[in-house]
Amino acid sequence: MSDSFVLVINSGSSSLKFAVIDSHSGDAVLTGLGECFGLPESCMSWKFNGEKTEIAIEGEGSHHKIAIGKLVGLTSELGLADKIVAVGHRIVHGGEKFTKTVRITDEVTEEIEKLSDLAPLHNPAGAIGIRAAIEAFPSLPQFAVFDTAFHQTMPEKAFTGGIANELYSEYGIRRYGFHGTSHYFVSREAAKMLNKPVEESSFISVHLGNGASVCAISNGESVDTSMGFTPLAGLMMGTRSGDLDPGVIEFLIKKGWTTEKIFDTLNKKSGFLGVSGLTSDARGILEAMENGHEGAKLAFEVFTYRVAKYIGSYMIPLNSLDAVIFTGGIGENSLPIRREILKNLNLLGFVEDEKGNEDARFGNSGIIAKSDILNAVAMVIPTNEEFVIAKQSVELL
């Protein structure tokens, strides 16, 4: 297959991201987004050959279905339709049922819907996207790639919560982890950069974006990760609290808060936004901090401290360390945040390469620090989750 393009679809509750990926090079030939589904401002935009186009999405019925219908016409109009060999879907939660990428059948779609209790905002939307894509591209094989699958190699001691066993046996409450395709991708790229087999490598992967997580990777497999039963656990994030004493929930309920208000606050009004009282965007935090905003300064300090603390703790499940890998929008681009995290890791012996750190931004990989104590490096690698989805889909053809 000289031209093996894969249409990658990521369905949100009111949005649909898509890309046509060259499964050999990883290059995105076409990227696009449908958003505000169900609202009057519903629209769809895409970028092809450097040019961006936007159209309104109008009509009755599912806007996911309408958007995918327009996508069919778009791929044909741009001369891509005949080169697409498969459709790959990003699905957030695979529970314990799905430990790897699978070809989609009716039974797989039904299982994804059954797992909606574990990801109520994401899995139902994923199933809607699957059904719409099957109807739109009936002749193409379709595959589901799960955020949680990479973490299914975690040992029992890492994924088991310190709770009554019946909560796990009856409800499946345990650590699942997310950002699996990102942690998988950067660990493989890091092994290539270090000229070492991934099966003989040890990494701590740090995905920092509006959502953020850390993953300990031993011999190519996830052995622990900071997100838990849901993506709310672990690091402080753009609007999510991260780790929190569960007693706070009981306390707020006694104060008259509803569970809806509590979890809306923890998911949408906490993190950078909650601590700073200003913004959820890391760039806004840094700008406000430079202008003397105390709330922004505190948010910066809490975030970088917690990331460093997780990195330090993830030395425990590893026998050695080859690299700490920074990725995600913040991890790839924010020099001040990376610099502060490295400062907090001083006991591990990391010394920043200032020029390397400055150069490793805006799509560039590179080594940004070294530790003689650990014989390890810190590095930046831009993630490419869409390529993972495309590659794993093609591998199953």
Rosetta blueprint (number, residue, H / E / L):
1 M L
2 S L
3 D L
4 S L
5 F E
6 V E
7 L E
8 V E
9 I E
10 N E
11 S E
12 G L
13 S L
14 S L
15 S L
16 L E
17 K E
18 F E
19 A E
20 V E
21 I E
22 D E
23 S L
24 H L
25 S L
26 G L
27 D L
28 A E
29 V E
30 L E
31 T E
32 G E
33 L E
34 G E
35 E E
36 C L
37 F L
38 G L
39 L L
40 P L
41 E L
42 S L
43 C E
44 M E
45 S E
46 W E
47 K E
48 F E
49 N L
50 G L
51 E E
52 K E
53 T E
54 E E
55 I E
56 A E
57 I L
58 E L
59 G L
60 E L
61 G L
62 S L
63 H H
64 H H
65 K H
66 I H
67 A H
68 I H
69 G H
70 K H
71 L H
72 V H
73 G H
74 L H
75 T H
76 S H
77 E H
78 L L
79 G L
80 L L
81 A H
82 D H
83 K H
84 I E
85 V E
86 A E
87 V E
88 G E
89 H E
90 R E
91 I E
92 V L
93 H L
94 G L
95 G L
96 E L
97 K L
98 F L
99 T L
100 K L
101 T L
102 V E
103 R E
104 I L
105 T L
106 D H
107 E H
108 V H
109 T H
110 E H
111 E H
112 I H
113 E H
114 K H
115 L H
116 S H
117 D H
118 L L
119 A L
120 P L
121 L L
122 H L
123 N H
124 P H
125 A H
126 G H
127 A H
128 I H
129 G H
130 I H
131 R H
132 A H
133 A H
134 I H
135 E H
136 A H
137 F L
138 P L
139 S L
140 L L
141 P L
142 Q E
143 F E
144 A E
145 V E
146 F E
147 D L
148 T L
149 A H
150 F H
151 H H
152 Q H
153 T H
154 M L
155 P L
156 E H
157 K H
158 A H
159 F H
160 T L
161 G L
162 G L
163 I L
164 A L
165 N H
166 E H
167 L H
168 Y H
169 S H
170 E H
171 Y H
172 G L
173 I L
174 R L
175 R L
176 Y L
177 G L
178 F L
179 H L
180 G H
181 T H
182 S H
183 H H
184 Y H
185 F H
186 V H
187 S H
188 R H
189 E H
190 A H
191 A H
192 K H
193 M H
194 L L
195 N L
196 K L
197 P L
198 V H
199 E H
200 E H
201 S L
202 S E
203 F E
204 I E
205 S E
206 V E
207 H E
208 L E
209 G L
210 N L
211 G L
212 A E
213 S E
214 V E
215 C E
216 A E
217 I E
218 S E
219 N L
220 G L
221 E E
222 S E
223 V E
224 D E
225 T E
226 S L
227 M L
228 G L
229 F L
230 T L
231 P L
232 L L
233 A L
234 G L
235 L L
236 M L
237 M L
238 G L
239 T L
240 R L
241 S L
242 G L
243 D L
244 L L
245 D L
246 P L
247 G H
248 V H
249 I H
250 E H
251 F H
252 L H
253 I H
254 K H
255 K L
256 G L
257 W L
258 T L
259 T H
260 E H
261 K H
262 I H
263 F H
264 D H
265 T H
266 L H
267 N H
268 K H
269 K L
270 S L
271 G H
272 F H
273 L H
274 G H
275 V H
276 S H
277 G L
278 L L
279 T L
280 S L
281 D L
282 A H
283 R H
284 G H
285 I H
286 L H
287 E H
288 A H
289 M H
290 E H
291 N L
292 G L
293 H L
294 E H
295 G H
296 A H
297 K H
298 L H
299 A H
300 F H
301 E H
302 V H
303 F H
304 T H
305 Y H
306 R H
307 V H
308 A H
309 K H
310 Y H
311 I H
312 G H
313 S H
314 Y L
315 M L
316 I L
317 P L
318 L L
319 N L
320 S L
321 L L
322 D L
323 A E
324 V E
325 I E
326 F E
327 T E
328 G H
329 G H
330 I H
331 G H
332 E H
333 N H
334 S L
335 L H
336 P H
337 I H
338 R H
339 R H
340 E H
341 I H
342 L H
343 K H
344 N H
345 L L
346 N H
347 L H
348 L H
349 G L
350 F E
351 V E
352 E E
353 D L
354 E H
355 K H
356 G H
357 N H
358 E H
359 D H
360 A L
361 R L
362 F L
363 G L
364 N L
365 S L
366 G E
367 I E
368 I E
369 A E
370 K E
371 S E
372 D L
373 I L
374 L L
375 N L
376 A E
377 V E
378 A E
379 M E
380 V E
381 I L
382 P L
383 T L
384 N L
385 E H
386 E H
387 F H
388 V H
389 I H
390 A H
391 K H
392 Q H
393 S H
394 V H
395 E H
396 L L
397 L L
